Amino acid sequence: MYAIVRTGGKQYQVSSGDQLRVEKIEGNVGDTVELTDVLMIADGDTILVGKPVVENGKVVATIAEQGKDKKIKVFKKKKRKGYRLMRGHRQTYTALKISEITM
């Protein structure tokens, strides 16, 4: 059994027991989160496709980690003008452990 879930503007394929990193979700480590934007649920030969989301479809997950990704460097420069700009960015994320998928 697996489901397609939308969170943080992205779509993820998840099944029970998976761990994935998504955009930051408010909460503490160990809290339970319900993802209700379930776009599709597949269980063997049975496939439920939402229009746009599956009614009564829900994915229950627990927050495993709150953290930041590695730093990326953003460098801007204009030739012959003396303009140079160096910036860094660390994106925050939430690691989720998928507990169950319900229809």
CORGILIN-V877683 format. One record per helix or strand of 3 or more residues. SS is the DSSP state (h for helix, s for strand). FROM is the first residue (numbers start at 1). LEN is the number of residues. If there is no record, write none. Layout:
ss->SS from->FROM len->LEN
ss->SS from->FROM len->LEN
This chain:
ss->s from->2 len->6
ss->s from->10 len->6
ss->s from->19 len->5
ss->s from->32 len->4
ss->s from->38 len->6
ss->s from->46 len->4
ss->s from->58 len->11
ss->s from->72 len->7
ss->s from->83 len->7
ss->s from->92 len->11
